[in-house]
Amino acid sequence: MTIHTDCRHYRGNIPCRFHKRDGRLCHGCKDHDPIQARIVVVKLDAIGDVLRTTSILPPLKEQYPGAEITWVTRSNAAPLLEGNPLIDRVLIVEGQCLEFLLNESFSYGICLDADPRSASIHSIARCERRDGFITDSVGRVQPANDRAREWWLMGLNDRLKRQNRRTYQEIMYDICGLTLPVARPQLAVRDEDRATADMLRRDPRLHDARRILGINTGGGTRWQHKKWTVENYIACIERIRARFPGIGILLLGGPEEEELNAEILNAVDDDVVDAGCGNPLMQFVGIVALVDVLLTSDSLAMHIGVALEKAAVGLVGPTSPWELAVFGKGEILHSDIECLSCYLTRCDKDPHCMNTLHPETVVSALSEYL
C-alpha cells in the first residue's frame, strides 16, 4: 500500500481528512500535496508583535511554493495563529516544542526577536539557512545574517531607534529578503469568536448606528504613558457625539483598564456601550471585528484592527510611530514633543507625549471614516 508521507495532509497516527471523508487511498489521490520546503518561524513576544509579523507569510508562501510553515510561539499568542491557512503547525514553547525541534530539520529558519530565548530556540532548530537572530556558544544574541544587523543595533541604541523611519514590517521583510509591498497581517476569525460581538450588536445604541466606533483604551503596563489620558478620552467622546450623532460608540480594554474605562463610562452617561475588560483573546478579536472604525493606542487591538482591514487611528507616544502601518486605511497620530519615541517605561515630564495629543486633532482624523 502506498503512503505519501511527504504529503501536507499526512498525520502519521490517524487517517487524513480526505480518507475520513470519502475513504480514498494515497495512490492516485488528487489532493496529494507534497511538501517542497520546511520553514520554521520563531516569534514569541509580544502578542501584537506576533500578529503583525504574520505579514511575512504571503510572500514566504510565494517565494517557497509548497512550503510547510511551523510557527513557534507562546501559548498566549497561539490562538491568533490557529486557523491561519498559511501556517501548517503551531508549536508552543511552554508545551511540546523541543521534542520536535531537536529531531527535525528545516530548509529555512527565521527569528525576528533579538532576545536570548527566541534566538536560542532558533539556534537549536536544525536549519540549512537562517535569517534574523541566533545565540552563540555562550548564549549571546547575534545577527544570523547581515540584513538583521540594523534591527539588532536599533534594539541596543535609542538614538538609532528614534531615527528609524521604516515600518516594522518593512524591516522584517528586509531581514528575510522578501519583496515589497508589505502584506497585511493575517488573522482568521471564526463564527464562535463573534458570539460576544453579536450580543453587543443587539444593543439599541449599536443596532441602529450608522457606523460603530470602537475606542480601545488598552496599552499594557510596560510604558506609563502609552495610553491616552482619561480627560482626553472623555473630551473626544463628547465631541464625537455632538458632531456625529448617528455613530455608535463601543468602549474596549483589557483587565488593566477596568478603572480607566469605569471612569470614562461614568462621565459620558449611557451613550457608550461597554464591551468589558475581561474578554478572552479571540472574543476580543470578534469584538474588534464588529467595529467600523477603531481609535486605539499602540496595542494589540491596533494590530487586530489593521489585520481585519478596519480604519484605525492610532495614538502613539513613548514607542515609535514610524514603525506602525495602517496600510492606507487610517492614520498614526503623535505629538511633536522633542522626546517622542523615548521608550522610557516611566516619565515625569509634564506636558508629556500623550497629554499633548489634543482631542480635536483626534476627532479630525476620525472624521474621514465616521
PEVEN-V944918 format. One record per helix or strand. SS is the DSSP state (H for helix, E for strand). FROM is the first residue (numbers start at 0). TO is the last residue. If there is no record, write none. Layout:
# PEVEN-V944918
ss-><SS,SS>
from-><FROM,FROM>
to-><TO,TO>
This chain:
# PEVEN-V944918
ss-><E,H,E,E,H,H,E,H,E,H,E,H,E,E,H,H,H,H,H,E,H,E,H,E,H,E,H,E,H,E,H>
from-><6,16,33,36,46,55,66,74,88,97,104,115,125,140,145,157,167,190,203,210,229,246,254,271,280,292,299,310,320,329,358>
to-><6,21,33,41,52,62,72,80,91,100,110,123,134,142,155,162,175,200,206,215,242,251,266,273,289,296,306,315,322,333,366>
